[in-house]
Amino acid sequence: LSLGVRLINTTEGVSEHITMNGQSLPVFLLLNVIDILMIFLAVLFGGLIADDYRGGTLKQTLIKPLRRSDIMIGKISVVVISIVLYLVIILLTGYAMGHLVFSWGTDFVVNGSEISITAAEGIVKTLLAYGLTVIPITAFSLIILLFSLVITNGGMAIGAGIGAFLFIQIVSGFIGSYNKYVINYYFQIGALYLNGFEGTSILASLAVPIGYILVLSISIFILFNKKDIVY
């Protein structure tokens, strides 16, 4: 993406160039690779429980003196840690490529708008935008984990996760203002934060994705406690 932006900005005849510099590239990446990341996470987490179930690993684990809730806490922890690590990779890649391809720049660029702030303030804003993005991504990943629990085939769980992502993307385009209750609206919560949430507080904007996390977590724990591990 960074090299593509550089190519566009140096090509003659292009009507609109993209305002970009080194300190703003991580935000640009965050806003433009989320859809790809969601599909990647669906592939990564789709077999997290299903493959253990079909391979017999889950049954062997339950023979040991472990509570089912402990196992599920471990699975959810893997999900959250993986999301954080991938976002850290995107963040560091953004700064590295931004430094190599662009100059650092004097302004912080968000959606084409330039904000005059110090480099330290720009880094803090970027870190907070990434941190907020962890919450809705975790919520969607729990949907994938729920599929992996209910569907005992890893490939089918992956397909269901990708299908769910595409479905909510389509549905949110037809429901107007109600799209704020669909989790994919908050995939861009980093941009919402940098744009001031359009007058809405941070806590109010996080209420929906946190609600998703609570409902999905409770559902996963209940279903896993009732699931017969007989494979």
Rosetta silent file (secondary structure, phi, psi, omega in degrees, C-alpha in Angstrom):
SEQUENCE: LSLGVRLINTTEGVSEHITMNGQSLPVFLLLNVIDILMIFLAVLFGGLIADDYRGGTLKQTLIKPLRRSDIMIGKISVVVISIVLYLVIILLTGYAMGHLVFSWGTDFVVNGSEISITAAEGIVKTLLAYGLTVIPITAFSLIILLFSLVITNGGMAIGAGIGAFLFIQIVSGFIGSYNKYVINYYFQIGALYLNGFEGTSILASLAVPIGYILVLSISIFILFNKKDIVY
SCORE:     score description
SCORE:     0.000 S_00000001
   1 L     0.000  -42.223 -179.084    0.000    0.000    0.000 S_00000001
   2 H   -64.806  -42.498  177.856    2.776    2.428    0.871 S_00000001
   3 H   -67.452  -33.817  176.764    4.578    1.768   -2.403 S_00000001
   4 H   -64.990  -41.785  177.216    1.264    2.103   -4.247 S_00000001
   5 H   -62.606  -42.667  179.019    0.654    5.505   -2.663 S_00000001
   6 H   -61.619  -40.810  179.784    4.167    6.549   -3.618 S_00000001
   7 H   -64.663  -43.323  179.274    3.565    5.425   -7.200 S_00000001
   8 H   -61.999  -43.705 -175.886    0.283    7.350   -7.438 S_00000001
   9 H   -70.660  -18.581 -179.672    1.843   10.508   -6.047 S_00000001
  10 L  -105.944    4.879 -179.816    4.728   10.398   -8.532 S_00000001
  11 L   -93.111  126.905  178.427    2.633    9.560  -11.619 S_00000001
  12 L   -73.333  143.992  177.122    1.866   12.433  -13.936 S_00000001
  13 L    93.328   -8.094  177.279   -1.724   12.896  -14.998 S_00000001
  14 L   -75.919  126.215 -173.801   -3.297   11.533  -11.783 S_00000001
  15 L   -69.511  -36.274 -177.149   -6.092   13.919  -10.786 S_00000001
  16 L  -127.612  120.439  174.594   -5.896   13.288   -7.044 S_00000001
  17 L   -93.926  154.639 -178.583   -2.755   12.563   -5.109 S_00000001
  18 L   -95.766  121.947  178.177   -2.847   11.024   -1.638 S_00000001
  19 L   -72.535  120.007 -174.389   -1.489   13.206    1.136 S_00000001
  20 L  -151.370  147.406  170.560    0.860   10.957    3.064 S_00000001
  21 L  -148.142  179.098 -172.725    3.929   11.025    5.262 S_00000001
  22 L   -64.163  -39.726 -176.792    5.830    8.650    7.490 S_00000001
  23 L   -77.448  -14.981 -178.953    4.020    9.283   10.755 S_00000001
  24 L   -98.755  -13.080 -177.409    0.580    8.932    9.133 S_00000001
  25 H   -60.781  -39.755  177.735    1.157    5.708    7.176 S_00000001
  26 H   -56.985  -37.760  177.532    0.308    3.388   10.134 S_00000001
  27 H   -67.686  -41.673  177.771   -3.155    4.988   10.350 S_00000001
  28 H   -59.142  -43.623  178.715   -3.588    4.651    6.578 S_00000001
  29 H   -65.019  -42.757 -179.196   -2.696    0.954    6.809 S_00000001
  30 H   -58.003  -39.879 -176.466   -5.019    0.428    9.767 S_00000001
  31 H   -79.704  -15.247 -172.649   -7.960    1.838    7.835 S_00000001
  32 H  -115.416   -8.121  179.974   -7.229   -0.063    4.621 S_00000001
  33 L  -112.861    3.984 -177.057   -6.159   -3.577    5.639 S_00000001
  34 H   -60.402  -44.262 -178.257   -8.940   -4.362    8.141 S_00000001
  35 H   -61.431  -42.571  178.027  -11.057   -6.283    5.607 S_00000001
  36 H   -64.767  -40.142 -179.832   -8.078   -8.426    4.608 S_00000001
  37 H   -63.199  -38.395 -179.027   -7.225   -8.967    8.277 S_00000001
  38 H   -62.542  -43.340  178.680  -10.777  -10.146    9.039 S_00000001
  39 H   -65.983  -40.515  178.368  -10.604  -12.849    6.368 S_00000001
  40 H   -61.920  -41.879  179.736   -7.150  -13.865    7.567 S_00000001
  41 H   -67.672  -33.094  176.373   -8.413  -14.173   11.155 S_00000001
  42 H   -61.753  -41.379  177.489  -11.347  -16.277    9.969 S_00000001
  43 H   -67.733  -38.612 -176.005   -8.865  -18.724    8.456 S_00000001
  44 H   -70.687  -42.524 -172.828   -6.674  -18.585   11.557 S_00000001
  45 H   -97.764  -10.220 -176.204   -9.379  -19.083   14.189 S_00000001
  46 L   -59.275  -33.313 -179.256  -11.871  -21.237   12.272 S_00000001
  47 L  -102.394   12.059 -173.784  -10.208  -24.470   13.360 S_00000001
  48 L   -59.828  -38.835  176.531   -9.181  -23.342   16.837 S_00000001
  49 L  -105.880  -41.206 -175.848  -11.761  -25.573   18.528 S_00000001
  50 H   -59.472  -43.125 -178.866  -13.073  -27.654   15.622 S_00000001
  51 H   -68.647  -36.241  175.910   -9.670  -29.116   14.737 S_00000001
  52 H   -64.687  -37.586  179.987   -8.971  -29.984   18.388 S_00000001
  53 H   -66.890  -49.511 -177.440  -12.346  -31.703   18.560 S_00000001
  54 H   -71.352  -29.325  179.593  -11.898  -33.777   15.409 S_00000001
  55 H   -82.809   -6.855 -179.932   -8.275  -34.590   16.204 S_00000001
  56 L    83.865   -3.914 -179.468   -9.134  -35.865   19.679 S_00000001
  57 H   -63.870  -38.924 -178.688   -6.867  -33.310   21.361 S_00000001
  58 H   -63.945  -39.856  179.172   -9.803  -31.679   23.125 S_00000001
  59 H   -66.043  -41.341  179.062  -10.922  -34.992   24.605 S_00000001
  60 H   -65.521  -35.509  179.117   -7.416  -35.756   25.862 S_00000001
  61 H   -66.329  -39.242 -177.151   -7.174  -32.317   27.439 S_00000001
  62 H   -72.464  -14.729  175.636  -10.456  -32.771   29.313 S_00000001
  63 H   -67.742  -30.724 -179.813   -9.146  -35.996   30.859 S_00000001
  64 L   -74.714  160.783 -178.282   -6.734  -33.861   32.867 S_00000001
  65 L   -72.916   66.458  178.104   -7.912  -31.972   35.976 S_00000001
  66 L  -124.129  139.817  175.397   -8.903  -28.870   34.033 S_00000001
  67 L   -79.591  150.932  179.030  -12.212  -27.094   34.047 S_00000001
  68 H   -62.083  -34.675  179.061  -13.873  -26.445   30.720 S_00000001
  69 H   -63.925  -34.373  178.008  -13.967  -22.756   31.535 S_00000001
  70 H   -64.770  -41.838  179.021  -10.162  -22.777   31.908 S_00000001
  71 H   -62.744  -43.085 -178.010   -9.770  -24.285   28.441 S_00000001
  72 H   -70.275  -34.962  174.904  -12.094  -21.713   26.907 S_00000001
  73 H   -60.824  -39.583  177.264  -10.330  -18.851   28.677 S_00000001
  74 H   -63.432  -42.368  179.480   -7.134  -20.148   27.101 S_00000001
  75 H   -63.846  -44.995 -179.601   -8.719  -20.232   23.630 S_00000001
  76 H   -65.832  -36.101  177.395  -10.080  -16.694   23.968 S_00000001
  77 H   -62.657  -40.144  176.460   -6.705  -15.516   25.260 S_00000001
  78 H   -59.772  -42.037  179.291   -5.064  -16.925   22.141 S_00000001
  79 H   -60.405  -50.758 -176.297   -7.538  -14.953   20.032 S_00000001
  80 H   -65.033  -45.578 -179.212   -6.881  -11.653   21.821 S_00000001
  81 H   -62.310  -40.710  179.308   -3.081  -12.087   21.913 S_00000001
  82 H   -63.260  -43.151  179.242   -3.008  -12.980   18.205 S_00000001
  83 H   -60.810  -45.925  179.997   -5.047   -9.905   17.291 S_00000001
  84 H   -61.047  -43.271 -178.628   -2.744   -7.645   19.311 S_00000001
  85 H   -63.643  -42.884 -179.611    0.357   -9.178   17.717 S_00000001
  86 H   -66.920  -37.195  177.224   -0.954   -8.747   14.167 S_00000001
  87 H   -68.408  -35.819  175.973   -1.901   -5.133   14.831 S_00000001
  88 H   -63.081  -40.428  177.834    1.564   -4.520   16.299 S_00000001
  89 H   -61.548  -44.909  178.508    3.065   -5.967   13.104 S_00000001
  90 H   -62.672  -43.081 -179.720    0.929   -3.626   10.987 S_00000001
  91 H   -61.233  -50.200 -178.020    1.870   -0.666   13.196 S_00000001
  92 H   -67.361  -37.789  176.538    5.612   -1.324   13.086 S_00000001
  93 H   -62.671  -39.994  179.158    5.498   -2.081    9.363 S_00000001
  94 H   -61.074  -45.758  179.812    3.684    1.199    8.817 S_00000001
  95 H   -67.540  -40.066 -178.977    6.316    3.216   10.637 S_00000001
  96 H   -65.406  -48.904  179.965    9.182    1.341    8.953 S_00000001
  97 H   -67.650  -36.152  178.245    7.768    1.695    5.436 S_00000001
  98 H   -62.711  -38.671  179.035    6.692    5.253    6.119 S_00000001
  99 H   -69.536  -36.448 -177.105   10.222    6.157    7.117 S_00000001
 100 H   -79.400  -40.552 -172.864   11.716    4.442    4.062 S_00000001
 101 H   -90.334  -35.442 -178.736    9.212    5.507    1.391 S_00000001
 102 L  -120.544  165.207  167.981    8.150    8.933    2.692 S_00000001
 103 L   -77.867  162.887 -177.105    9.729   11.598    4.830 S_00000001
 104 L   -61.978  -39.140  178.299    8.454   11.762    8.406 S_00000001
 105 L    85.125  160.763 -178.828    6.535   14.967    7.677 S_00000001
 106 L  -104.092  -14.092 -178.577    5.488   17.808    9.924 S_00000001
 107 L  -118.764  151.861  176.433    1.716   17.184    9.932 S_00000001
 108 E   -94.066  120.353 -173.615   -0.422   14.253   11.039 S_00000001
 109 E  -102.472  125.833  176.904   -2.649   13.202    8.127 S_00000001
 110 E  -132.364  117.171  179.671   -6.056   11.582    8.743 S_00000001
 111 L    51.869   40.309  177.643   -8.398   10.909    5.798 S_00000001
 112 L    84.676   -9.080  179.442   -6.633   13.570    3.753 S_00000001
 113 E   -95.897  135.674 -179.000   -6.874   16.206    6.480 S_00000001
 114 E   -98.786  130.415  179.786   -3.661   17.558    7.948 S_00000001
 115 E  -118.020  127.217 -179.216   -3.435   18.207   11.692 S_00000001
 116 L   -85.928   98.220  176.498   -0.537   20.184   13.093 S_00000001
 117 L  -137.666  166.286  179.914    0.567   18.260   16.190 S_00000001
 118 L   -73.515  162.553  179.509    3.897   17.099   17.543 S_00000001
 119 H   -60.782  -39.504  179.934    5.359   13.734   16.571 S_00000001
 120 H   -62.732  -42.436  178.893    4.818   12.452   20.129 S_00000001
 121 H   -65.590  -38.591  177.941    1.137   13.415   20.042 S_00000001
 122 H   -63.483  -40.945  178.822    0.754   11.751   16.651 S_00000001
 123 H   -65.415  -41.658  178.932    2.275    8.512   17.939 S_00000001
 124 H   -62.477  -44.403  178.454   -0.010    8.551   21.004 S_00000001
 125 H   -61.989  -40.779  179.333   -3.084    9.075   18.815 S_00000001
 126 H   -64.466  -44.824  179.309   -1.988    6.259   16.523 S_00000001
 127 H   -61.482  -41.161  179.570   -1.409    3.872   19.444 S_00000001
 128 H   -67.852  -38.645  177.284   -4.826    4.675   20.884 S_00000001
 129 H   -61.376  -42.572  177.305   -6.488    4.169   17.490 S_00000001
 130 H   -65.786  -41.995 -179.865   -4.850    0.743   17.222 S_00000001
 131 H   -62.228  -41.156  178.145   -5.780   -0.106   20.808 S_00000001
 132 H   -65.548  -33.534 -178.256   -9.441    0.755   20.216 S_00000001
 133 H   -66.639  -24.776  178.683   -9.460   -1.368   17.057 S_00000001
 134 H   -58.519  -35.349 -172.929   -8.606   -4.460   19.116 S_00000001
 135 H   -66.986  -55.473  179.063  -12.106   -4.405   20.674 S_00000001
 136 H   -66.547  -32.297  177.411  -14.335   -4.767   17.561 S_00000001
 137 H   -65.591  -39.137  176.443  -11.878   -7.186   15.930 S_00000001
 138 H   -62.501  -41.066  179.278  -12.050   -9.327   19.077 S_00000001
 139 H   -59.677  -46.856  178.790  -15.849   -9.221   18.920 S_00000001
 140 H   -66.636  -36.658  179.779  -15.879  -10.515   15.337 S_00000001
 141 H   -64.725  -31.017  176.387  -13.222  -13.125   16.146 S_00000001
 142 H   -68.645  -29.451  173.266  -15.497  -14.472   18.887 S_00000001
 143 H   -62.967  -43.335  177.477  -18.150  -15.021   16.206 S_00000001
 144 H   -62.875  -41.978  179.215  -15.597  -17.147   14.354 S_00000001
 145 H   -63.475  -36.166  176.859  -14.761  -18.975   17.599 S_00000001
 146 H   -64.300  -41.877  175.463  -18.466  -19.663   18.110 S_00000001
 147 H   -61.566  -41.168 -179.352  -18.639  -21.201   14.628 S_00000001
 148 H   -64.932  -28.040  178.554  -15.576  -23.306   15.439 S_00000001
 149 H   -78.512  -43.088 -175.261  -17.360  -24.569   18.555 S_00000001
 150 H   -78.924  -41.116 -178.929  -20.701  -25.344   16.932 S_00000001
 151 L   -95.659  118.944 -173.386  -19.365  -26.648   13.599 S_00000001
 152 L   -85.613   12.583  176.387  -17.018  -29.564   14.198 S_00000001
 153 L  -116.872  120.347 -175.650  -15.319  -29.208   10.831 S_00000001
 154 H   -60.543  -42.524  179.708  -12.535  -26.629   10.664 S_00000001
 155 H   -62.216  -41.460  179.074  -12.941  -25.977    6.939 S_00000001
 156 H   -69.186  -35.716  177.718  -16.672  -25.392    7.297 S_00000001
 157 H   -64.847  -40.743  176.787  -16.103  -23.126   10.309 S_00000001
 158 H   -62.016  -46.117  178.435  -13.641  -21.047    8.266 S_00000001
 159 H   -60.362  -40.341  178.936  -16.155  -20.830    5.428 S_00000001
 160 H   -65.376  -38.470  179.241  -18.881  -19.793    7.861 S_00000001
 161 H   -65.014  -45.823  178.637  -16.635  -17.092    9.321 S_00000001
 162 H   -65.879  -40.360  177.879  -15.774  -15.634    5.917 S_00000001
 163 H   -62.468  -40.088  178.487  -19.423  -15.901    4.874 S_00000001
 164 H   -64.021  -39.794  178.488  -20.526  -14.075    8.016 S_00000001
 165 H   -62.518  -47.430  179.718  -18.045  -11.294    7.322 S_00000001
 166 H   -65.221  -36.856 -178.894  -19.275  -10.849    3.744 S_00000001
 167 H   -64.362  -47.413 -178.372  -22.900  -11.056    4.877 S_00000001
 168 H   -69.554  -28.262  175.902  -22.630   -8.308    7.488 S_00000001
 169 H   -64.047  -40.521 -179.256  -20.726   -6.144    4.995 S_00000001
 170 H   -72.882  -46.387 -176.596  -23.653   -6.418    2.576 S_00000001
 171 H   -61.980  -41.911 -176.440  -26.394   -6.069    5.187 S_00000001
 172 H   -62.592  -21.628  178.651  -24.878   -2.970    6.779 S_00000001
 173 L   -79.189   -9.978 -176.485  -25.149   -1.192    3.438 S_00000001
 174 L  -111.727   -3.383 -172.639  -28.946   -1.607    3.365 S_00000001
 175 L  -108.824    9.491  173.604  -29.996   -0.714    6.899 S_00000001
 176 H    59.449 -129.512 -176.399  -29.059    2.958    6.962 S_00000001
 177 H   -67.282  -17.396  179.378  -28.505    4.429   10.424 S_00000001
 178 H   -73.172   -6.539  179.154  -29.055    1.015   12.034 S_00000001
 179 H   -65.305  -12.222  176.889  -25.638   -0.061   10.770 S_00000001
 180 H   -70.207  -10.699  177.208  -24.254    1.298   14.053 S_00000001
 181 H   -99.118    1.657  177.686  -25.569   -1.901   15.646 S_00000001
 182 L  -100.896  136.387 -169.704  -23.606   -4.114   13.237 S_00000001
 183 H   -62.961  -29.973 -176.682  -20.092   -4.993   14.362 S_00000001
 184 H   -67.600  -19.399  175.961  -18.364   -4.142   11.073 S_00000001
 185 H   -59.844  -30.375 -174.264  -19.257   -0.458   11.589 S_00000001
 186 H   -94.640    1.403  172.995  -16.715   -0.425   14.413 S_00000001
 187 H   -61.287  -27.116  179.422  -13.865   -1.967   12.428 S_00000001
 188 H   -99.243   28.396 -176.933  -13.035    1.657   11.590 S_00000001
 189 H   -63.923  -25.139  175.486  -13.267    2.796   15.193 S_00000001
 190 H   -62.687  -42.503  177.564   -9.704    4.085   14.935 S_00000001
 191 H   -67.656  -37.915  177.791  -10.833    6.553   12.265 S_00000001
 192 H   -61.621  -41.096  178.509  -13.884    7.445   14.356 S_00000001
 193 H   -64.161  -46.527 -177.679  -11.601    8.230   17.281 S_00000001
 194 H   -67.236  -24.329  177.478   -9.247   10.363   15.197 S_00000001
 195 L   -95.333   10.300  175.456  -12.243   12.262   13.790 S_00000001
 196 H    82.458   13.550  177.710  -13.670   12.910   17.250 S_00000001
 197 H    58.882   17.473  179.025  -16.454   10.286   17.118 S_00000001
 198 H    52.315   44.125  175.830  -18.709   12.943   15.559 S_00000001
 199 H    88.451   -2.705 -179.423  -19.605   14.292   19.001 S_00000001
 200 L   -97.320  142.876 -179.322  -20.011   10.893   20.656 S_00000001
 201 L   -72.253  160.895  179.828  -17.894    9.881   23.632 S_00000001
 202 H   -62.217  -45.238 -178.006  -15.424    7.025   23.416 S_00000001
 203 H   -61.711  -41.031  179.471  -17.305    4.937   25.996 S_00000001
 204 H   -64.687  -37.710 -179.806  -20.609    5.319   24.142 S_00000001
 205 H   -71.489  -25.362  179.957  -18.982    4.260   20.884 S_00000001
 206 H   -87.156   -8.492 -174.461  -17.454    1.187   22.543 S_00000001
 207 H   -60.506  -42.912 -177.222  -20.741    0.064   24.093 S_00000001
 208 H   -66.721  -53.151  179.432  -21.872   -1.948   21.052 S_00000001
 209 H   -62.624  -35.048  176.893  -18.629   -3.921   20.431 S_00000001
 210 H   -66.510  -37.869  175.502  -18.227   -4.559   24.172 S_00000001
 211 H   -61.150  -41.815  175.010  -21.831   -5.802   24.226 S_00000001
 212 H   -57.436  -46.325 -177.262  -20.980   -8.189   21.380 S_00000001
 213 H   -61.924  -43.896 -178.709  -17.985   -9.473   23.333 S_00000001
 214 H   -65.070  -47.845 -178.150  -20.029  -10.091   26.495 S_00000001
 215 H   -64.350  -45.314 -178.780  -22.901  -11.853   24.725 S_00000001
 216 H   -67.291  -40.090  179.293  -20.624  -13.990   22.557 S_00000001
 217 H   -62.708  -46.087  178.777  -18.329  -14.906   25.457 S_00000001
 218 H   -62.052  -42.828  179.548  -21.253  -16.011   27.625 S_00000001
 219 H   -62.580  -42.314 -179.794  -22.722  -17.992   24.718 S_00000001
 220 H   -63.788  -44.571  179.962  -19.395  -19.710   24.032 S_00000001
 221 H   -63.450  -43.781 -178.888  -18.913  -20.684   27.674 S_00000001
 222 H   -64.078  -47.358 -178.564  -22.473  -22.035   27.981 S_00000001
 223 H   -65.545  -38.939 -179.180  -22.290  -24.035   24.745 S_00000001
 224 H   -68.595  -36.637  178.076  -18.836  -25.418   25.532 S_00000001
 225 H   -67.171  -27.264 -178.645  -19.935  -26.538   29.017 S_00000001
 226 H   -95.662   -8.375 -174.320  -22.887  -28.391   27.485 S_00000001
 227 L   -73.167  134.388  175.220  -21.011  -29.823   24.501 S_00000001
 228 L   -83.549  118.187  179.290  -20.503  -33.606   24.429 S_00000001
 229 L   -94.469   86.728 -174.254  -16.864  -34.320   23.661 S_00000001
 230 L  -118.819   -2.373 -174.675  -17.288  -37.766   22.133 S_00000001
 231 L   -65.573    0.000    0.000  -15.323  -37.590   18.883 S_00000001
